[in-house]
Amino acid sequence: MKKYASFIFIFFSLITLIAQNDPKARELLEEVTRKFESYENVTVDFVYELYNPEAGVKQETNGKVYFKNNKYHAEYMGIIDIFDGKKRYVIVPENQEVNVMTVNEEEEVTPASMFDFYKKGYRFKMDIKQPAGGRTVQYIKLFPINDNEVDYVLIGIDIKTKNIYKIIIVQKNKTRITIRIRKFTTNVPLSDRLFVFDRTKYADYFINDLD
């Protein structure tokens, strides 16, 4: 459970910053957030890559997350992560286990906060601008104020669409985590059942209520 929780924390959280920062970077981040919040729903297909040169580890996997209102349904690293607006359900088929917990939206970072990343916890500034796959990507560099693991984070924003294209997390142990957005789809019909945990499907699983 720990590795799954740490991944979701890193992927969807590094993203809340303080006020004393580059005004141009803040303006761009706010534009990204406003645009994301204007959608009825969002589906994001992404590639997750973990690289640790010292340990000789390189892993890559695909993932997907659906957003609707304050709910989400994410699939990554062989697990299913559902938040129905009140409870979070982390389904681990490998262990036949479901971890259930109440989410404090003001304190806990979840996929729902992926695009709300500039309010507290980091300093940030504009970084390089470069072409990537036919688009122009502007990077913003984040420096954590109180984090013993993360050295810095780069958020790459597609200048034309104002959507996040890439997130790069560099840890102090030289591990590099890269999340690249493959596809960003908005306002397509999504069933409400996608955001509901159906216990009947997991009758043989151990349900671990963490509250």
CYANA upper distance limits for C-alpha pairs under 8 A (distance plus 0.5 A):
  1 MET  CA      5 ALA  CA      6.67
  2 LYS  CA      6 SER  CA      6.59
  3 LYS  CA      7 PHE  CA      6.67
  4 TYR  CA      8 ILE  CA      6.83
  4 TYR  CA     77 MET  CA      8.36
  5 ALA  CA      9 PHE  CA      6.58
  6 SER  CA     10 ILE  CA      6.60
  7 PHE  CA     11 PHE  CA      6.41
  8 ILE  CA     12 PHE  CA      6.35
  8 ILE  CA     13 SER  CA      8.21
  8 ILE  CA    110 THR  CA      7.27
  8 ILE  CA    111 PRO  CA      7.60
  9 PHE  CA     13 SER  CA      5.94
  9 PHE  CA     14 LEU  CA      8.14
  9 PHE  CA    109 VAL  CA      6.63
  9 PHE  CA    110 THR  CA      7.16
 10 ILE  CA     14 LEU  CA      6.44
 10 ILE  CA    169 ILE  CA      8.48
 11 PHE  CA    111 PRO  CA      8.29
 11 PHE  CA    114 MET  CA      8.24
 11 PHE  CA    167 ILE  CA      8.49
 11 PHE  CA    179 ILE  CA      7.94
 12 PHE  CA    109 VAL  CA      7.31
 12 PHE  CA    110 THR  CA      6.36
 12 PHE  CA    111 PRO  CA      5.40
 12 PHE  CA    112 ALA  CA      8.10
 12 PHE  CA    113 SER  CA      6.83
 12 PHE  CA    114 MET  CA      5.05
 13 SER  CA    109 VAL  CA      5.87
 13 SER  CA    110 THR  CA      7.21
 13 SER  CA    111 PRO  CA      8.03
 13 SER  CA    113 SER  CA      7.07
 13 SER  CA    114 MET  CA      6.59
 13 SER  CA    117 PHE  CA      7.45
 14 LEU  CA    117 PHE  CA      7.16
 14 LEU  CA    153 VAL  CA      8.01
 15 ILE  CA    113 SER  CA      8.47
 15 ILE  CA    114 MET  CA      7.59
 15 ILE  CA    115 PHE  CA      8.10
 15 ILE  CA    116 ASP  CA      7.05
 15 ILE  CA    117 PHE  CA      3.77
 15 ILE  CA    118 TYR  CA      6.21
 15 ILE  CA    119 LYS  CA      8.25
 15 ILE  CA    121 GLY  CA      8.50
 15 ILE  CA    122 TYR  CA      8.27
 16 THR  CA    116 ASP  CA      7.26
 16 THR  CA    117 PHE  CA      4.42
 16 THR  CA    118 TYR  CA      4.61
 16 THR  CA    119 LYS  CA      4.88
 16 THR  CA    120 LYS  CA      4.94
 16 THR  CA    121 GLY  CA      6.07
 16 THR  CA    122 TYR  CA      6.95
 17 LEU  CA    117 PHE  CA      6.91
 17 LEU  CA    118 TYR  CA      4.46
 17 LEU  CA    119 LYS  CA      4.46
 17 LEU  CA    120 LYS  CA      3.83
 17 LEU  CA    121 GLY  CA      5.16
 17 LEU  CA    122 TYR  CA      4.76
 17 LEU  CA    123 ARG  CA      6.60
 17 LEU  CA    124 PHE  CA      7.98
 18 ILE  CA    118 TYR  CA      7.25
 18 ILE  CA    119 LYS  CA      5.77
 18 ILE  CA    120 LYS  CA      4.66
 18 ILE  CA    121 GLY  CA      6.45
 18 ILE  CA    122 TYR  CA      6.32
 18 ILE  CA    123 ARG  CA      6.66
 19 ALA  CA    119 LYS  CA      7.58
 19 ALA  CA    120 LYS  CA      8.03
 20 GLN  CA    123 ARG  CA      7.61
 21 ASN  CA     25 ALA  CA      8.09
 21 ASN  CA     26 ARG  CA      7.57
 21 ASN  CA    123 ARG  CA      6.46
 21 ASN  CA    124 PHE  CA      6.12
 21 ASN  CA    125 LYS  CA      6.89
 22 ASP  CA     26 ARG  CA      6.75
 22 ASP  CA    124 PHE  CA      7.01
 22 ASP  CA    125 LYS  CA      5.47
 22 ASP  CA    126 MET  CA      7.38
 23 PRO  CA     27 GLU  CA      6.58
 24 LYS  CA     28 LEU  CA      6.79
 24 LYS  CA    126 MET  CA      7.71
 25 ALA  CA     29 LEU  CA      6.70
 25 ALA  CA    124 PHE  CA      7.77
 25 ALA  CA    125 LYS  CA      6.24
 25 ALA  CA    126 MET  CA      5.86
 25 ALA  CA    140 ILE  CA      7.04
 26 ARG  CA     30 GLU  CA      6.57
 26 ARG  CA    118 TYR  CA      7.82
 27 GLU  CA     31 GLU  CA      6.73
 28 LEU  CA     32 VAL  CA      6.84
 28 LEU  CA    162 LYS  CA      8.48
 29 LEU  CA     33 THR  CA      6.82
 29 LEU  CA    117 PHE  CA      8.29
 29 LEU  CA    118 TYR  CA      7.47
 30 GLU  CA     34 ARG  CA      6.59
 30 GLU  CA    118 TYR  CA      8.41
 31 GLU  CA     35 LYS  CA      6.67
 31 GLU  CA    162 LYS  CA      7.57
 32 VAL  CA     36 PHE  CA      6.75
 32 VAL  CA    115 PHE  CA      7.63
 32 VAL  CA    162 LYS  CA      5.83
 32 VAL  CA    163 ASN  CA      6.44
 32 VAL  CA    164 ILE  CA      8.04
 33 THR  CA     37 GLU  CA      6.63
 33 THR  CA    115 PHE  CA      5.90
 33 THR  CA    116 ASP  CA      6.47
 34 ARG  CA     38 SER  CA      6.78
 35 LYS  CA     39 TYR  CA      7.58
 35 LYS  CA    162 LYS  CA      7.97
 35 LYS  CA    163 ASN  CA      8.49
 36 PHE  CA    115 PHE  CA      7.42
 36 PHE  CA    163 ASN  CA      8.24
 39 TYR  CA    186 THR  CA      6.93
 39 TYR  CA    187 ASN  CA      6.75
 40 GLU  CA     68 LYS  CA      7.11
 40 GLU  CA     69 ASN  CA      7.71
 40 GLU  CA    186 THR  CA      7.84
 40 GLU  CA    187 ASN  CA      5.86
 41 ASN  CA     66 TYR  CA      8.00
 41 ASN  CA     67 PHE  CA      5.98
 41 ASN  CA     68 LYS  CA      5.06
 41 ASN  CA     69 ASN  CA      7.47
 41 ASN  CA    186 THR  CA      6.24
 41 ASN  CA    187 ASN  CA      5.58
 41 ASN  CA    188 VAL  CA      7.56
 41 ASN  CA    190 LEU  CA      8.31
 42 VAL  CA     66 TYR  CA      6.34
 42 VAL  CA     67 PHE  CA      5.57
 42 VAL  CA     68 LYS  CA      7.22
 42 VAL  CA    184 PHE  CA      7.66
 42 VAL  CA    185 THR  CA      6.21
 42 VAL  CA    186 THR  CA      4.99
 42 VAL  CA    187 ASN  CA      6.86
 42 VAL  CA    188 VAL  CA      8.28
 43 THR  CA     64 LYS  CA      7.76
 43 THR  CA     65 VAL  CA      6.36
 43 THR  CA     66 TYR  CA      5.00
 43 THR  CA     67 PHE  CA      6.84
 43 THR  CA    183 LYS  CA      8.44
 43 THR  CA    184 PHE  CA      6.48
 43 THR  CA    185 THR  CA      5.52
 43 THR  CA    186 THR  CA      6.79
 44 VAL  CA     64 LYS  CA      6.09
 44 VAL  CA     65 VAL  CA      5.83
 44 VAL  CA     66 TYR  CA      6.96
 44 VAL  CA    181 ILE  CA      7.38
 44 VAL  CA    182 ARG  CA      8.08
 44 VAL  CA    183 LYS  CA      6.29
 44 VAL  CA    184 PHE  CA      5.31
 44 VAL  CA    185 THR  CA      6.90
 45 ASP  CA     62 ASN  CA      7.96
 45 ASP  CA     63 GLY  CA      6.41
 45 ASP  CA     64 LYS  CA      4.97
 45 ASP  CA     65 VAL  CA      7.23
 45 ASP  CA    181 ILE  CA      6.54
 45 ASP  CA    182 ARG  CA      5.88
 45 ASP  CA    183 LYS  CA      5.50
 45 ASP  CA    184 PHE  CA      7.11
 46 PHE  CA     62 ASN  CA      6.34
 46 PHE  CA     63 GLY  CA      5.77
 46 PHE  CA     64 LYS  CA      6.56
 46 PHE  CA    179 ILE  CA      7.02
 46 PHE  CA    180 ARG  CA      5.97
 46 PHE  CA    181 ILE  CA      4.85
 46 PHE  CA    182 ARG  CA      5.51
 46 PHE  CA    183 LYS  CA      7.40
 47 VAL  CA     60 GLU  CA      7.53
 47 VAL  CA     61 THR  CA      6.35
 47 VAL  CA     62 ASN  CA      5.02
 47 VAL  CA     63 GLY  CA      6.68
 47 VAL  CA    178 THR  CA      8.40
 47 VAL  CA    179 ILE  CA      6.09
 47 VAL  CA    180 ARG  CA      5.69
 47 VAL  CA    181 ILE  CA      7.00
 47 VAL  CA    182 ARG  CA      7.28
 48 TYR  CA     60 GLU  CA      6.10
 48 TYR  CA     61 THR  CA      5.82
 48 TYR  CA     62 ASN  CA      6.55
 48 TYR  CA     63 GLY  CA      7.69
 48 TYR  CA    177 ILE  CA      7.80
 48 TYR  CA    178 THR  CA      6.35
 48 TYR  CA    179 ILE  CA      5.14
 48 TYR  CA    180 ARG  CA      7.19
 49 GLU  CA     58 LYS  CA      7.74
 49 GLU  CA     59 GLN  CA      6.10
 49 GLU  CA     60 GLU  CA      4.85
 49 GLU  CA     61 THR  CA      7.08
 49 GLU  CA    177 ILE  CA      6.17
 49 GLU  CA    178 THR  CA      5.59
 49 GLU  CA    179 ILE  CA      6.93
 50 LEU  CA     57 VAL  CA      7.98
 50 LEU  CA     58 LYS  CA      6.08
 50 LEU  CA     59 GLN  CA      5.62
 50 LEU  CA     60 GLU  CA      6.93
 50 LEU  CA    175 THR  CA      7.76
 50 LEU  CA    176 ARG  CA      6.49
 50 LEU  CA    177 ILE  CA      5.21
 50 LEU  CA    178 THR  CA      7.13
 51 TYR  CA     56 GLY  CA      8.28
 51 TYR  CA     57 VAL  CA      6.14
 51 TYR  CA     58 LYS  CA      4.96
 51 TYR  CA     59 GLN  CA      7.08
 51 TYR  CA    175 THR  CA      6.23
 51 TYR  CA    176 ARG  CA      5.68
 51 TYR  CA    177 ILE  CA      6.91
 52 ASN  CA     56 GLY  CA      6.39
 52 ASN  CA     57 VAL  CA      5.58
 52 ASN  CA     58 LYS  CA      6.96
 52 ASN  CA    174 LYS  CA      6.96
 52 ASN  CA    175 THR  CA      4.95
 52 ASN  CA    176 ARG  CA      6.88
 53 PRO  CA     57 VAL  CA      6.96
 53 PRO  CA     58 LYS  CA      8.47
 53 PRO  CA    174 LYS  CA      7.87
 53 PRO  CA    175 THR  CA      7.71
 54 GLU  CA    174 LYS  CA      8.24
 61 THR  CA     76 TYR  CA      8.17
 61 THR  CA     77 MET  CA      7.27
 62 ASN  CA     76 TYR  CA      7.25
 62 ASN  CA     77 MET  CA      8.26
 63 GLY  CA     74 ALA  CA      8.12
 63 GLY  CA     75 GLU  CA      6.07
 63 GLY  CA     76 TYR  CA      4.96
 63 GLY  CA     77 MET  CA      7.74
 64 LYS  CA     74 ALA  CA      6.27
 64 LYS  CA     75 GLU  CA      5.80
 64 LYS  CA     76 TYR  CA      7.07
 65 VAL  CA     72 TYR  CA      7.41
 65 VAL  CA     73 HIS  CA      6.12
 65 VAL  CA     74 ALA  CA      4.54
 65 VAL  CA     75 GLU  CA      6.68
 65 VAL  CA    111 PRO  CA      8.40
 66 TYR  CA     72 TYR  CA      5.90
 66 TYR  CA     73 HIS  CA      5.63
 66 TYR  CA     74 ALA  CA      6.73
 67 PHE  CA     71 LYS  CA      6.43
 67 PHE  CA     72 TYR  CA      5.04
 67 PHE  CA     73 HIS  CA      7.31
 67 PHE  CA    112 ALA  CA      7.40
 68 LYS  CA     72 TYR  CA      6.72
 70 ASN  CA     85 GLY  CA      6.46
 70 ASN  CA    112 ALA  CA      6.74
 71 LYS  CA     82 ILE  CA      8.32
 71 LYS  CA     83 PHE  CA      5.90
 71 LYS  CA     84 ASP  CA      5.80
 71 LYS  CA     85 GLY  CA      5.74
 71 LYS  CA    112 ALA  CA      7.24
 71 LYS  CA    195 PHE  CA      7.05
 72 TYR  CA     81 ASP  CA      8.47
 72 TYR  CA     82 ILE  CA      6.37
 72 TYR  CA     83 PHE  CA      5.83
 72 TYR  CA     84 ASP  CA      7.49
 72 TYR  CA    111 PRO  CA      7.40
 72 TYR  CA    112 ALA  CA      6.92
 72 TYR  CA    195 PHE  CA      6.72
 73 HIS  CA     80 ILE  CA      7.78
 73 HIS  CA     81 ASP  CA      6.29
 73 HIS  CA     82 ILE  CA      5.01
 73 HIS  CA     83 PHE  CA      7.00
 73 HIS  CA    194 LEU  CA      7.19
 73 HIS  CA    195 PHE  CA      6.32
 74 ALA  CA     80 ILE  CA      6.27
 74 ALA  CA     81 ASP  CA      5.44
 74 ALA  CA     82 ILE  CA      6.82
 74 ALA  CA    111 PRO  CA      8.31
 75 GLU  CA     79 ILE  CA      6.23
 75 GLU  CA     80 ILE  CA      5.13
 75 GLU  CA     81 ASP  CA      6.77
 76 TYR  CA     80 ILE  CA      7.26
 78 GLY  CA     92 VAL  CA      7.72
 78 GLY  CA     93 PRO  CA      7.91
 78 GLY  CA     94 GLU  CA      8.24
 79 ILE  CA     90 VAL  CA      7.58
 79 ILE  CA     91 ILE  CA      6.16
 79 ILE  CA     92 VAL  CA      5.51
 79 ILE  CA     93 PRO  CA      7.16
 80 ILE  CA     89 TYR  CA      8.42
 80 ILE  CA     90 VAL  CA      6.39
 80 ILE  CA     91 ILE  CA      5.51
 80 ILE  CA     92 VAL  CA      7.34
 81 ASP  CA     88 ARG  CA      7.68
 81 ASP  CA     89 TYR  CA      6.22
 81 ASP  CA     90 VAL  CA      5.00
 81 ASP  CA     91 ILE  CA      6.69
 82 ILE  CA     88 ARG  CA      6.08
 82 ILE  CA     89 TYR  CA      5.56
 82 ILE  CA     90 VAL  CA      6.97
 82 ILE  CA    195 PHE  CA      6.65
 82 ILE  CA    196 VAL  CA      7.78
 82 ILE  CA    197 PHE  CA      7.52
 83 PHE  CA     87 LYS  CA      6.21
 83 PHE  CA     88 ARG  CA      4.81
 83 PHE  CA     89 TYR  CA      6.84
 83 PHE  CA    195 PHE  CA      7.02
 83 PHE  CA    196 VAL  CA      8.26
 84 ASP  CA     88 ARG  CA      7.17
 84 ASP  CA    195 PHE  CA      5.83
 84 ASP  CA    196 VAL  CA      6.29
 84 ASP  CA    197 PHE  CA      8.18
 86 LYS  CA    102 THR  CA      6.70
 86 LYS  CA    103 VAL  CA      6.86
 87 LYS  CA    100 VAL  CA      7.32
 87 LYS  CA    101 MET  CA      6.18
 87 LYS  CA    102 THR  CA      5.17
 87 LYS  CA    103 VAL  CA      6.54
 88 ARG  CA     99 ASN  CA      8.49
 88 ARG  CA    100 VAL  CA      6.21
 88 ARG  CA    101 MET  CA      5.81
 88 ARG  CA    102 THR  CA      6.65
 88 ARG  CA    103 VAL  CA      6.96
 89 TYR  CA     98 VAL  CA      6.95
 89 TYR  CA     99 ASN  CA      6.18
 89 TYR  CA    100 VAL  CA      5.22
 89 TYR  CA    101 MET  CA      7.27
 89 TYR  CA    197 PHE  CA      7.57
 90 VAL  CA     98 VAL  CA      6.05
 90 VAL  CA     99 ASN  CA      5.60
 90 VAL  CA    100 VAL  CA      7.09
 91 ILE  CA     96 GLN  CA      8.25
 91 ILE  CA     97 GLU  CA      6.59
 91 ILE  CA     98 VAL  CA      4.95
 91 ILE  CA     99 ASN  CA      7.05
 92 VAL  CA     96 GLN  CA      6.37
 92 VAL  CA     97 GLU  CA      5.76
 92 VAL  CA     98 VAL  CA      6.61
 93 PRO  CA     97 GLU  CA      6.98
 96 GLN  CA    204 ASP  CA      7.86
 96 GLN  CA    205 TYR  CA      5.24
 96 GLN  CA    206 PHE  CA      6.85
 97 GLU  CA    205 TYR  CA      5.61
 97 GLU  CA    206 PHE  CA      5.22
 97 GLU  CA    207 ILE  CA      6.54
 97 GLU  CA    208 ASN  CA      7.67
 98 VAL  CA    205 TYR  CA      7.22
 98 VAL  CA    206 PHE  CA      6.65
 98 VAL  CA    207 ILE  CA      5.35
 98 VAL  CA    208 ASN  CA      6.37
 99 ASN  CA    207 ILE  CA      6.70
 99 ASN  CA    208 ASN  CA      5.25
 99 ASN  CA    209 ASP  CA      6.54
 99 ASN  CA    210 LEU  CA      7.25
100 VAL  CA    207 ILE  CA      7.76
100 VAL  CA    208 ASN  CA      6.52
100 VAL  CA    209 ASP  CA      5.28
100 VAL  CA    210 LEU  CA      6.34
100 VAL  CA    211 ASP  CA      8.11
101 MET  CA    209 ASP  CA      6.78
101 MET  CA    210 LEU  CA      5.79
101 MET  CA    211 ASP  CA      6.11
102 THR  CA    211 ASP  CA      7.08
103 VAL  CA    108 GLU  CA      6.97
104 ASN  CA    108 GLU  CA      6.01
105 GLU  CA    109 VAL  CA      7.65
109 VAL  CA    113 SER  CA      6.84
110 THR  CA    114 MET  CA      7.77
113 SER  CA    117 PHE  CA      7.58
118 TYR  CA    122 TYR  CA      8.14
121 GLY  CA    144 PRO  CA      6.58
121 GLY  CA    145 ILE  CA      6.18
121 GLY  CA    146 ASN  CA      7.47
122 TYR  CA    142 LEU  CA      6.47
122 TYR  CA    143 PHE  CA      5.79
122 TYR  CA    144 PRO  CA      4.89
122 TYR  CA    145 ILE  CA      5.84
123 ARG  CA    142 LEU  CA      6.17
123 ARG  CA    143 PHE  CA      5.59
123 ARG  CA    144 PRO  CA      6.96
123 ARG  CA    145 ILE  CA      7.47
124 PHE  CA    140 ILE  CA      7.21
124 PHE  CA    141 LYS  CA      5.90
124 PHE  CA    142 LEU  CA      4.86
124 PHE  CA    143 PHE  CA      6.56
125 LYS  CA    140 ILE  CA      6.19
125 LYS  CA    141 LYS  CA      5.97
125 LYS  CA    142 LEU  CA      7.36
126 MET  CA    138 GLN  CA      8.30
126 MET  CA    139 TYR  CA      6.90
126 MET  CA    140 ILE  CA      5.09
126 MET  CA    141 LYS  CA      6.75
127 ASP  CA    138 GLN  CA      7.65
127 ASP  CA    139 TYR  CA      5.59
127 ASP  CA    140 ILE  CA      5.58
127 ASP  CA    141 LYS  CA      6.32
128 ILE  CA    138 GLN  CA      6.77
128 ILE  CA    139 TYR  CA      6.08
128 ILE  CA    140 ILE  CA      8.22
129 LYS  CA    136 THR  CA      7.51
129 LYS  CA    137 VAL  CA      6.12
129 LYS  CA    138 GLN  CA      4.87
129 LYS  CA    139 TYR  CA      6.57
130 GLN  CA    136 THR  CA      6.25
130 GLN  CA    137 VAL  CA      5.94
130 GLN  CA    138 GLN  CA      7.17
131 PRO  CA    135 ARG  CA      6.08
131 PRO  CA    136 THR  CA      4.95
131 PRO  CA    137 VAL  CA      6.49
132 ALA  CA    136 THR  CA      6.64
132 ALA  CA    137 VAL  CA      7.13
135 ARG  CA    158 ASP  CA      7.17
135 ARG  CA    159 ILE  CA      8.24
135 ARG  CA    160 LYS  CA      8.13
136 THR  CA    158 ASP  CA      6.42
136 THR  CA    159 ILE  CA      6.36
136 THR  CA    160 LYS  CA      7.89
137 VAL  CA    156 GLY  CA      6.23
137 VAL  CA    157 ILE  CA      5.76
137 VAL  CA    158 ASP  CA      5.18
137 VAL  CA    159 ILE  CA      6.33
137 VAL  CA    165 TYR  CA      7.96
138 GLN  CA    156 GLY  CA      6.01
138 GLN  CA    157 ILE  CA      5.70
138 GLN  CA    158 ASP  CA      7.04
138 GLN  CA    159 ILE  CA      6.88
139 TYR  CA    154 LEU  CA      6.59
139 TYR  CA    155 ILE  CA      5.85
139 TYR  CA    156 GLY  CA      4.75
139 TYR  CA    157 ILE  CA      6.69
140 ILE  CA    154 LEU  CA      6.12
140 ILE  CA    155 ILE  CA      5.69
140 ILE  CA    156 GLY  CA      7.01
141 LYS  CA    152 TYR  CA      7.50
141 LYS  CA    153 VAL  CA      6.26
141 LYS  CA    154 LEU  CA      5.15
141 LYS  CA    155 ILE  CA      7.03
142 LEU  CA    152 TYR  CA      6.09
142 LEU  CA    153 VAL  CA      5.43
142 LEU  CA    154 LEU  CA      6.70
142 LEU  CA    155 ILE  CA      8.31
143 PHE  CA    151 ASP  CA      7.42
143 PHE  CA    152 TYR  CA      5.42
143 PHE  CA    153 VAL  CA      7.18
144 PRO  CA    150 VAL  CA      7.50
144 PRO  CA    151 ASP  CA      7.64
144 PRO  CA    152 TYR  CA      7.07
148 ASN  CA    172 LYS  CA      8.27
149 GLU  CA    171 GLN  CA      6.06
149 GLU  CA    172 LYS  CA      6.08
149 GLU  CA    173 ASN  CA      8.00
150 VAL  CA    169 ILE  CA      7.65
150 VAL  CA    170 VAL  CA      6.63
150 VAL  CA    171 GLN  CA      4.65
150 VAL  CA    172 LYS  CA      6.10
151 ASP  CA    169 ILE  CA      8.39
151 ASP  CA    170 VAL  CA      6.15
151 ASP  CA    171 GLN  CA      5.43
151 ASP  CA    172 LYS  CA      5.50
152 TYR  CA    169 ILE  CA      6.81
152 TYR  CA    170 VAL  CA      6.05
152 TYR  CA    171 GLN  CA      7.49
153 VAL  CA    167 ILE  CA      7.73
153 VAL  CA    168 ILE  CA      6.11
153 VAL  CA    169 ILE  CA      5.06
153 VAL  CA    170 VAL  CA      6.63
154 LEU  CA    166 LYS  CA      8.46
154 LEU  CA    167 ILE  CA      6.25
154 LEU  CA    168 ILE  CA      5.49
154 LEU  CA    169 ILE  CA      7.05
155 ILE  CA    164 ILE  CA      7.66
155 ILE  CA    165 TYR  CA      8.38
155 ILE  CA    166 LYS  CA      6.53
155 ILE  CA    167 ILE  CA      5.23
155 ILE  CA    168 ILE  CA      7.06
156 GLY  CA    164 ILE  CA      6.44
156 GLY  CA    165 TYR  CA      5.95
156 GLY  CA    166 LYS  CA      5.29
156 GLY  CA    167 ILE  CA      6.61
157 ILE  CA    162 LYS  CA      6.62
157 ILE  CA    163 ASN  CA      6.23
157 ILE  CA    164 ILE  CA      4.98
157 ILE  CA    165 TYR  CA      5.86
157 ILE  CA    166 LYS  CA      7.55
158 ASP  CA    162 LYS  CA      5.78
158 ASP  CA    163 ASN  CA      6.05
158 ASP  CA    164 ILE  CA      6.65
158 ASP  CA    165 TYR  CA      6.35
159 ILE  CA    163 ASN  CA      8.26
164 ILE  CA    181 ILE  CA      7.75
165 TYR  CA    180 ARG  CA      6.48
165 TYR  CA    181 ILE  CA      5.63
165 TYR  CA    182 ARG  CA      8.41
166 LYS  CA    178 THR  CA      7.66
166 LYS  CA    179 ILE  CA      6.13
166 LYS  CA    180 ARG  CA      4.91
166 LYS  CA    181 ILE  CA      6.50
167 ILE  CA    178 THR  CA      6.23
167 ILE  CA    179 ILE  CA      5.58
167 ILE  CA    180 ARG  CA      6.98
168 ILE  CA    176 ARG  CA      7.50
168 ILE  CA    177 ILE  CA      6.22
168 ILE  CA    178 THR  CA      5.00
168 ILE  CA    179 ILE  CA      6.95
169 ILE  CA    176 ARG  CA      6.19
169 ILE  CA    177 ILE  CA      5.51
169 ILE  CA    178 THR  CA      6.87
170 VAL  CA    174 LYS  CA      6.86
170 VAL  CA    175 THR  CA      6.49
170 VAL  CA    176 ARG  CA      5.13
170 VAL  CA    177 ILE  CA      7.01
171 GLN  CA    175 THR  CA      5.75
171 GLN  CA    176 ARG  CA      6.81
190 LEU  CA    194 LEU  CA      7.82
191 SER  CA    195 PHE  CA      8.48
192 ASP  CA    196 VAL  CA      7.64
198 ASP  CA    202 TYR  CA      7.97
199 ARG  CA    203 ALA  CA      6.87
